[in-house]
Amino acid sequence: MCTLDAKDFVSELMRAPERLVKISQMPEEERRGAIRALGYGFTSRELDDYICYYADMLRDDLYLGEGDFRDIIMKKWGNCLE
């Protein structure tokens, strides 16, 4: 099975977030398993590194202020994907 990475996760979140929004509404202890069940295999560090590296591009795509997109994702997802 192909494991999806942080880039795939962010792409889905930007294009068609419905599945991920449902997971974000789950209790925190259930999110990791639900994300893994979708095929994502990144760690919270990989997600953080990806967001930091592409912060300018992501900010432009989403019309958010500097650091906003990273903060939103890391607050919601970062601590449960290790």
N, C-alpha and C positions, 0 to 999 in steps of 0.2 A: 504494500500500500504506500502510495506517495504521501509524504508528510508536507503539509502546507506550512509556509513560514510566516514571519511577521509581515513581510511585504504583502502576501496574499490576504492576511487578516485585515490590514489597513485598507487594501483595495476593496475588499468586500464591505467593510464599514463605510467606505465612501460611495460605492456604487449601489449596493442593495443590502442595507443593514438589517433587514427584517429578522433574520435568524439570530443575529448577534444581539439585537435589542431584546428579543425574548430571553436570551441567556442572561443579559445584564439585569433583568428583573428577578432572576432566581436568587435564592440565598447565596451568600458568598461561598460557602463551603461546597456548593453544587456546581459553581461556574466552571471550575477547572475541568471536571469530568465532562461537562457538556461541550466545552470548547475542544477537548481532546477527541470527543466522539465525532466532531465535524471534520477531523483529520488534521487539525493544527498541531504542530509539534515544536513550537518555539518556547523559549524561556522568557521570563520577565525581563532579563538583561538584554536578550536579543531584540525584544520589542522596544525597549528603551533606547538601545543603540540605533535601531532603524529610525525611530522617530526623531532622535537628535540629529542624525546625519541628514535626513530629508526634511527637517523642520521648515526651511524656507519654502520648498515646493509645496508641502502640505498646507502651510499657512495660506499661500496664494490660492490653492485650489478650494479651500474652505472659507476664505475670507475671515479668518480669525486673527487675533493679535499674536504677537510673538510668544511662544510657549503655551498658548491656550490649548491647542490640539494635543500636544504632548501631555499636558497636565490632566486633561479630561480623560485620555486613554489610560494613562498610568494610574490615576486615582481609581478608575473603574476596573481595569483588567490587570495591571502590573503585578500586584502582590499575590495573585492566585495562579500564575502560570509557570512557576518554577518546577 
